[in-house]
Amino acid sequence: MVNMKHVFVGLGVCVGLAAGAQPPLAFVTQEDAFEETCDGAFWHVQGIAISDDAVYCGLLKNIVKFDLATGKCLKGVPAPSHTGDVCWHNGRLYTSVLANFEAARKNQSDGRGVIQVYDSDLNLIRAREFPMGFDGIAALDGVLYLGRGVAGDGISRTCRIVRVKEETLEFIDEVEIEPGFDFRSAVQDIATDGRHLFFSFYPVKGPVGVAVYTKDLRFVKTLPETFSNGFDRLPNCFQRPGAPTLFGVLRSFTRKDAQGLAVPGYSAYLQTFAWDGEALRDVTPPSALALRDRPSRWLNLFNGRDLSGWTPKIRGYKAGENPGNTFRVVDGCLCNRYDDPMYADGFKQRFGHLFYNRPFSNYVLRATYRMPLPQVKGGEGWAVYNNGIMLHGQTPESMDLDQPFPVSIEYQLLSRAKKGQARSTANLCTPGTNVEKDGKLYTPHVLNSTSRTCEPDAWTTVEAEVRGGERIIHRVDGRTVLEYEKPQYDPRDGSAKKLIQAAGGDLILRGGTISIQSESAPTDFKSILVRPLVRDSER
């Protein structure tokens, strides 16, 4: 086994940049792509799955996770050969395996198969063997659809689709389909838009290589495309209501040196296709549609070294002052700490916030945090393992000297405070604000999410999708745990009244600052990323 380098240009960095193509707008060039080495021997891509923050690749003998924002290789694990397509659903990665591949290829048979289930960090959760091999895989309405794999390059016109219960991996049935064209082997990759199934094949001749079926496996149509390297529906933050469904299609190519000779490894890039119910259209830049509607690349708000670009505001102190070195960088993390003599006599409600020096309106924010140390002496009882990220906030300069919290929408961060406690994170708190929930004004200060309980010393990734003054979505581990609409000032709040007056009486919050809290629980932020989005009204 030999480690090989892969170059993967992440979706958040570059969608559809082919080898040698000139990058449109702010897209990176191929030379700027990240080169990362993961463990194990890498082979050609068999299939991909796209979660809210990662691209998973089935690489024949490996499964590799790449960061969706940067394209960085995060982890690679060995996998049974022949590992084929992969799919992401309900926080789990499902992989299809055509086992004893070489023997099956020699006999031109379909061997035996395995379905393996992983968590988001590629830890194997369970596996189940079957008497038939698999290649393509997709999940729809609680059912796994698998293409029955055939080793070898024989030409076929029919193939079989196996259906398995997603939750238990129990066999349901097996159905023969005839896509209407000749192909080699069997179904290579499967994707779904939530209603239809898209089966991709290696066509024998001509461009037609995709067949569309309903979930009960009724034929719909064929498409003049070939997606045999892998394709998948893009995450929800890339989709918009009433518009065509967007898919990411992986394209890979052999890397070459200056003399044009192949070198180990290869590069990969993603194209974007839109499905309108009738056809798949390539909307990859430089098409006008993709340039207008594509989400922007991720911005890293924290440089990993210092507080550049951030302004502290601690209660009782002027904006820009950082008494007690409360906000600092420790081991490459953005932190709040209370080991300075200033806090020797207790916290004393010296609530603090660290503001990023640029406002945002429509964006996705992704942060990874943990709470590694106990609460400082004198902190409030409700603030044990409690912190937050403030969205749509006022500026630090506009806060009163003794104001404890900025008027804002707080994305509350919590960890388990005592053994056996169930405690959600990604809750909503509303300092000086209100929201609407299910079409009704919601005025209580806290709205709990449906998230899992997080351990204090474990890294947790949270995400907020912020759509100006229209709606905000909270996610944990890629799962939606809370949604609400119309963030707005609370006219009953004294600090908010000044801002309402400055806004000419308009209550709706359409944008503002992002800040992280200091309210007595030491917290580490490993990363804080923002991806600006197009406003819904511009779509």
Backbone hydrogen bonds, N-H to C=O, Kabsch-Sander energy under -0.5 kcal/mol:
donor,donor_aa,acceptor,acceptor_aa,energy
4,M,40,G,-0.6
6,H,36,E,-1.8
7,V,266,Y,-1.5
8,F,6,H,-0.6
8,F,34,F,-0.9
9,V,268,A,-1.6
10,G,8,F,-0.9
12,G,68,L,-3.2
13,V,10,G,-1.0
14,C,10,G,-3.4
16,G,14,C,-0.7
16,G,270,L,-3.0
18,A,16,G,-0.9
21,A,18,A,-1.8
27,F,24,P,-2.3
28,V,13,V,-0.6
32,D,29,T,-1.3
33,A,30,Q,-1.4
36,E,6,H,-1.7
36,E,34,F,-0.6
38,C,4,M,-0.6
42,F,2,V,-0.5
43,W,59,L,-0.6
46,Q,58,G,-3.9
47,G,58,G,-1.0
49,A,56,Y,-2.1
51,S,49,A,-0.6
51,S,54,A,-2.5
55,V,66,F,-2.5
56,Y,49,A,-3.2
57,C,64,V,-2.7
58,G,47,G,-2.9
59,L,57,C,-0.7
59,L,62,N,-3.3
60,L,83,T,-0.9
61,K,59,L,-3.1
63,I,77,V,-2.4
64,V,57,C,-2.1
65,K,75,K,-3.1
66,F,55,V,-2.7
66,F,64,V,-0.5
67,D,72,K,-3.1
68,L,53,D,-2.3
71,G,67,D,-2.3
74,L,65,K,-2.9
74,L,72,K,-0.6
75,K,65,K,-1.4
77,V,63,I,-2.6
79,A,61,K,-2.4
82,H,80,P,-0.5
83,T,60,L,-2.9
84,G,96,S,-3.3
85,D,135,D,-1.6
87,C,94,Y,-2.5
89,H,92,R,-2.6
92,R,89,H,-1.5
93,L,118,Y,-2.4
94,Y,87,C,-3.2
94,Y,92,R,-0.5
95,T,116,Q,-2.5
96,S,85,D,-2.2
97,V,114,V,-1.6
98,L,82,H,-3.0
99,A,97,V,-0.8
99,A,112,R,-2.0
101,F,81,S,-0.6
104,A,100,N,-2.3
105,R,101,F,-2.9
106,K,102,E,-2.2
107,N,103,A,-1.7
108,Q,104,A,-0.5
108,Q,105,R,-0.8
109,S,104,A,-2.8
112,R,99,A,-0.5
113,G,130,F,-2.0
114,V,97,V,-1.4
115,I,128,R,-2.4
116,Q,95,T,-1.8
116,Q,114,V,-0.5
117,V,126,R,-2.8
118,Y,93,L,-2.8
119,D,123,N,-2.0
122,L,119,D,-1.8
124,L,122,L,-0.5
125,I,117,V,-3.4
126,R,117,V,-1.3
128,R,115,I,-2.0
130,F,113,G,-3.0
133,G,110,D,-1.7
134,F,97,V,-1.0
135,D,136,G,-0.5
135,D,147,G,-2.1
136,G,187,V,-1.3
138,A,145,Y,-1.6
140,L,143,V,-2.6
143,V,140,L,-1.2
144,L,164,V,-3.5
145,Y,138,A,-3.1
145,Y,143,V,-0.5
146,L,144,L,-0.5
146,L,162,V,-2.8
147,G,136,G,-2.0
148,R,146,L,-0.5
148,R,160,R,-2.7
149,G,133,G,-1.8
149,G,147,G,-0.5
151,A,109,S,-2.2
156,S,183,F,-3.3
159,C,177,I,-2.2
161,I,175,V,-3.4
162,V,146,L,-3.0
163,R,173,D,-2.9
164,V,144,L,-2.3
165,K,170,E,-2.9
166,E,142,G,-2.5
169,L,165,K,-2.3
172,I,163,R,-3.0
173,D,163,R,-1.1
175,V,161,I,-2.9
177,I,159,C,-3.0
180,G,157,R,-0.5
183,F,156,S,-2.4
184,R,202,Y,-2.6
185,S,154,G,-2.0
188,Q,200,S,-2.8
189,D,200,S,-1.3
190,I,137,I,-0.5
191,A,198,F,-1.7
193,D,196,H,-1.1
194,G,196,H,-0.6
197,L,213,Y,-3.2
198,F,191,A,-3.1
199,F,197,L,-0.6
199,F,211,A,-3.0
200,S,189,D,-2.9
200,S,198,F,-0.5
201,F,209,G,-3.0
202,Y,184,R,-0.7
204,V,182,D,-1.7
209,G,223,L,-1.3
209,G,225,E,-1.0
210,V,223,L,-1.4
211,A,199,F,-2.6
212,V,221,K,-3.5
213,Y,197,L,-2.6
214,T,218,R,-2.2
215,K,195,R,-0.7
217,L,214,T,-2.0
220,V,212,V,-2.8
221,K,212,V,-1.2
223,L,210,V,-2.9
225,E,223,L,-2.1
230,G,227,F,-1.6
232,D,248,G,-2.1
234,L,246,L,-2.6
238,F,235,P,-2.0
239,Q,235,P,-0.5
239,Q,236,N,-1.1
243,A,240,R,-1.8
245,T,275,W,-2.1
247,F,273,F,-3.2
248,G,232,D,-3.1
249,V,271,Q,-2.7
250,L,230,G,-2.7
251,R,269,Y,-3.0
253,F,267,S,-2.2
255,R,265,G,-1.0
257,D,261,L,-2.6
260,G,257,D,-2.1
263,V,255,R,-2.3
267,S,253,F,-2.1
268,A,7,V,-1.9
269,Y,251,R,-2.8
271,Q,249,V,-2.8
273,F,247,F,-2.5
274,A,281,R,-2.8
275,W,245,T,-3.1
276,D,274,A,-0.6
276,D,279,A,-1.6
281,R,274,A,-2.5
281,R,279,A,-0.6
283,V,272,T,-2.3
283,V,281,R,-0.8
287,S,284,T,-1.6
291,L,287,S,-2.1
292,R,288,A,-1.9
293,D,289,L,-2.5
294,R,290,A,-2.2
296,S,532,P,-1.9
299,L,530,V,-3.4
301,L,299,L,-0.8
301,L,528,I,-2.4
302,F,528,I,-0.6
310,W,307,L,-2.1
311,T,355,F,-2.8
313,K,353,H,-2.4
315,R,351,F,-3.0
316,G,401,L,-3.1
317,Y,314,I,-2.6
320,G,312,P,-3.4
321,E,318,K,-1.9
325,N,322,N,-1.6
326,T,323,P,-1.2
328,R,335,C,-2.1
330,V,328,R,-0.5
330,V,333,C,-2.3
333,C,330,V,-1.8
334,L,525,F,-2.4
335,C,328,R,-3.1
335,C,333,C,-0.6
336,N,523,T,-1.3
337,R,326,T,-2.3
343,Y,340,D,-2.2
344,A,341,P,-1.8
346,G,343,Y,-1.9
347,F,377,K,-1.8
350,R,347,F,-1.2
351,F,349,Q,-1.9
352,G,518,S,-2.8
353,H,313,K,-1.8
354,L,516,I,-2.5
355,F,311,T,-3.1
355,F,353,H,-0.6
356,Y,514,I,-2.9
357,N,309,G,-2.8
360,F,512,G,-2.6
363,Y,361,S,-0.5
363,Y,466,V,-2.1
364,V,531,R,-1.9
365,L,464,A,-2.9
366,R,529,L,-2.7
367,A,462,V,-2.2
368,T,527,S,-1.8
369,Y,460,T,-2.5
370,R,524,D,-1.7
371,M,456,P,-3.5
373,L,522,P,-0.6
376,V,520,S,-2.3
379,G,376,V,-1.5
383,A,380,E,-1.4
384,V,381,G,-0.8
386,N,383,A,-1.3
387,N,413,L,-2.9
389,I,411,Y,-2.2
390,M,515,S,-3.4
391,L,409,I,-3.5
393,G,513,T,-2.3
394,Q,407,V,-1.2
398,S,395,T,-0.7
399,M,396,P,-1.0
403,Q,400,D,-1.5
408,S,431,P,-1.8
409,I,391,L,-2.9
410,E,408,S,-0.6
410,E,429,C,-2.5
411,Y,389,I,-3.4
411,Y,409,I,-0.6
412,Q,410,E,-1.0
412,Q,427,N,-2.4
413,L,387,N,-2.7
414,L,412,Q,-0.5
415,S,385,Y,-1.6
416,R,454,C,-3.2
421,Q,418,K,-2.1
423,R,421,Q,-0.6
425,T,452,R,-0.6
426,A,412,Q,-1.5
427,N,412,Q,-0.9
428,L,447,L,-2.7
429,C,410,E,-1.9
430,T,445,H,-1.3
432,G,430,T,-0.8
433,T,430,T,-1.2
434,N,488,Q,-2.7
435,V,442,Y,-1.6
436,E,485,E,-3.4
437,K,440,K,-3.1
440,K,437,K,-1.4
442,Y,435,V,-3.7
443,T,441,L,-0.6
447,L,428,L,-2.3
450,T,481,V,-1.4
454,C,423,R,-0.6
458,A,455,E,-1.4
460,T,369,Y,-2.5
462,V,367,A,-2.9
462,V,460,T,-0.6
463,E,475,R,-2.6
464,A,365,L,-2.5
465,E,473,I,-2.6
466,V,363,Y,-3.3
466,V,464,A,-0.7
467,R,465,E,-0.6
467,R,471,R,-2.8
468,G,361,S,-1.5
468,G,466,V,-0.6
470,E,467,R,-2.7
471,R,467,R,-0.8
472,I,484,Y,-2.5
473,I,465,E,-2.2
474,H,482,L,-3.2
475,R,463,E,-2.9
476,V,479,R,-2.3
477,D,461,T,-1.9
479,R,476,V,-2.2
481,V,474,H,-2.7
482,L,474,H,-1.3
484,Y,472,I,-1.9
485,E,436,E,-3.4
486,K,470,E,-1.9
488,Q,434,N,-2.5
489,Y,507,L,-2.9
490,D,432,G,-2.2
493,D,490,D,-2.0
497,K,493,D,-1.9
498,K,494,G,-0.9
499,L,495,S,-1.0
500,I,496,A,-2.6
501,Q,497,K,-2.2
502,A,498,K,-2.1
503,A,499,L,-1.5
504,G,501,Q,-1.5
505,G,500,I,-3.0
506,D,503,A,-0.9
509,L,487,P,-3.0
510,R,508,I,-0.7
512,G,360,F,-2.2
513,T,393,G,-2.5
515,S,390,M,-1.7
516,I,354,L,-1.9
517,Q,388,G,-2.2
518,S,352,G,-2.2
523,T,336,N,-0.7
524,D,370,R,-2.6
525,F,334,L,-2.2
526,K,368,T,-2.5
526,K,524,D,-0.6
527,S,368,T,-0.9
529,L,366,R,-3.2
530,V,299,L,-2.6
531,R,364,V,-2.6
533,L,362,N,-2.7
538,E,535,R,-1.6
539,R,536,D,-1.4
